[in-house]
Amino acid sequence: MFTKVQVATTFREGLINITESIREVVRTSGIKEGVCVLYVPHTTAAITLNSCLDPATLQDLTEELHRLVPTRVDFHHTYDTPADAAGHIKSTLVGHSLMLLITQGEIALGGSQSILFFEFDGPRQREVWVRVIRDTD
């Protein structure tokens, strides 16, 4: 099963917890055992797993990435703005895809893990492409 999850960002740079949206896709698929592949088809956005138990974690992730890859005017891009260039680098560091196990009809996540969508060039209307695949064993 393939679907697209819409993600509307309202900020320039930050994180959105999309765990519940992905859980709903998996539940709706009816697949009890398999894998869920998530893919972000944007060059200035990314996806990762991390904790949402402490809201400060999300702020720390965003701030640390900004510290590691600040917006600079000396990037070599000629087409994009310096902020776009920084977004391209950040999305490469974080990554564009995840593969998650499905067991008993649910995504198998650790106790504090959440699926987080990173926006690096918002606000925008974004998508996460989701493929749910049944286990053939």
NORCOR-V270056 format. One record per backbone hydrogen bond with DSSP energy under -1.0 kcal/mol. NH is the residue of the N-H (numbers start at 1). CO is the residue of the C=O. E is the energy in kcal/mol with one decimal. If there is no record, write none. Layout:
# NORCOR-V270056
NH_CO_E, NH_CO_E
This chain:
# NORCOR-V270056
3_130_-2.4, 5_128_-3.0, 7_126_-2.5, 9_124_-2.9, 14_119_-2.2, 16_117_-2.0, 18_115_-2.5, 22_18_-2.0, 23_19_-2.7, 24_20_-2.1, 25_21_-1.6, 26_22_-2.2, 27_23_-2.7, 28_24_-2.6, 29_25_-1.6, 34_102_-2.0, 35_133_-2.2, 36_100_-2.9, 37_131_-3.1, 38_98_-2.9, 39_129_-2.3, 40_96_-2.8, 46_118_-1.8, 47_95_-2.1, 48_116_-2.2, 50_114_-1.9, 57_54_-2.4, 59_55_-1.3, 60_56_-3.0, 61_57_-2.6, 62_58_-2.1, 63_59_-2.8, 64_60_-2.7, 65_61_-2.1, 66_62_-1.9, 67_63_-2.1, 68_64_-2.6, 69_65_-2.6, 85_81_-2.2, 86_82_-2.3, 87_83_-2.2, 88_84_-2.2, 89_85_-1.8, 90_86_-2.6, 91_87_-2.5, 92_88_-1.6, 93_89_-2.1, 94_90_-2.5, 95_91_-2.7, 98_38_-2.0, 100_36_-2.9, 102_34_-2.8, 103_106_-2.7, 105_32_-2.6, 106_103_-1.6, 108_101_-3.0, 109_107_-1.1, 113_110_-1.3, 114_50_-2.4, 116_48_-3.1, 117_16_-3.1, 118_46_-2.7, 119_14_-3.1, 120_44_-2.0, 122_12_-2.6, 126_7_-3.1, 128_5_-2.1, 129_39_-3.1, 130_3_-3.2, 131_37_-2.4, 132_1_-2.7, 133_35_-3.1, 135_33_-3.2
